[in-house]
Amino acid sequence: MSLTEPVIRRPTEAEVFDWIERCQVLEIWNREGDPQVSIARARVAPGVTTRWHRLHGITERYLVLTGRGRVELGSLPPEDIGPGELAHIPPGVAQRITNVDRGDLVFLAICTPRFRGDAYEDMEPS
């Protein structure tokens, strides 16, 4: 796909996949031709905590759409965030989030530069 022209992307639920972090992910935008940013929708079931992980060389932002999550970032104390609130996660900072609500926690994971699997480090034992 050439990114020298405007693009409309219409992701579908058929593209959702289970991710190692104990959540479901829909990659809305992640293209080699647009290395500056990627956007994914994450869905965490009630009571679930994602795995401790960090991204090397990538800044990530969690923008909550629905639900409430208890986010843990590096050495900061855990803090609850809800719809319209954002957690900014610099490169290399350990992170995880727990769904503390009755319904699904849904948030956008916005990465700059774009998310790449080789930048992901799982910090929990298998």
N, C-alpha and C positions, 0 to 999 in steps of 0.2 A: 504494500500500500504506500503510495507516494503521499508525503505529508506537505507537499507544496500547494495542495488544493484544500479547500474546506472539507470537513468530514462530519457526518452525523453517525454516531455509533448507538446502536440499539441492542444492548446486551439482553439476554433472555435467561430465565430461571434454569433452562437446560444446561447453561454454562457453569452453574454453581458446582463447586467441588469441596470435599472435606479436606481440611488442611491439618498438618501435624499438630498445630497448636490447640486442637480440640474446638475448632469453629468451622463454619462454612464460609467460603469466600466466593465472591463474584468479581472477577477482574473486569472493571468497567473500562479502564484505559491503561495499557502497558505496551508500548510499541518501541522497537529499536529506533525507528525513524523520529521519535519524539523523546529523546533521552532525558529531558528536563523534569518530567513528572510521570507518576503513575497514580491511579485512583482505583481502589478496590472497596467493595462493600463486604464487611465482616458481620457474621451473625453468630452470637454466643447464646447457647441455651441457658435457661434459668439455673442458677447454682453452679455453673461451670466456670472454672478459672483456666485461662489460657496458660500455655507453658512459658516459663521464663525464657526470654530470648533477647537478642540485640541485633541491630543491623550495623554493619561496618560501612562507613562512607556515605550513609543515607540518613537524612532527617525524615522522621515520620511524624504524622499528626493523626490523632484519633478525633474525628468530629462526630459526636453522638447524634444519631437521628431519632432513635426511639429506645426507651428503657433507661436503666441506671446501671452504671458500672463503677466498681471500686478499682481505680487505676493505681498501680505501683510502678514508680519510676526511679531507678537507681536507689539512692539513699534517702529520698523524700519519704515522709510518712504516707501511707495509703490515703487516697482522697476520692470521694464519690463525685462522679460527673453525670450529667443528664443531657437531655435534648438541647441542642444548640451550643453546648459547651465543648471545648477543645483541649486536648492534652498535646503539648509540643514535646517531642522526644528527639534530642540531638543524637548524632551518630555515636554508636558504641555504648549507649545507656541501656542497662538491663530494664526490661519492661514486661508487664503482664497485666491482664484486666480480668476481674470477676464480675459476672452478671449477678447483681444483688436485687433484681426485680423479679416479678412473677411471670412476665412475658419475656420474649427474646430481647437481648441487647443488640441493637443494630447500629453500626458506625461506619463511616468512611475512613479508610486508611490512605492518607495522601502522602506520597513519598517523593522527595527530591534529593538527588536525581531519582529516576524511576527505580522501582524495586527490581532486584536481580537475585536469583536464588543463591548465587555464590557469595552474596553479602550477608546472608542470614546465618546466625549462629544460635543453635538450640543450646540452652544452658542447663537443661535438666537431664539426669540420667535416663536412659531408655527403659 
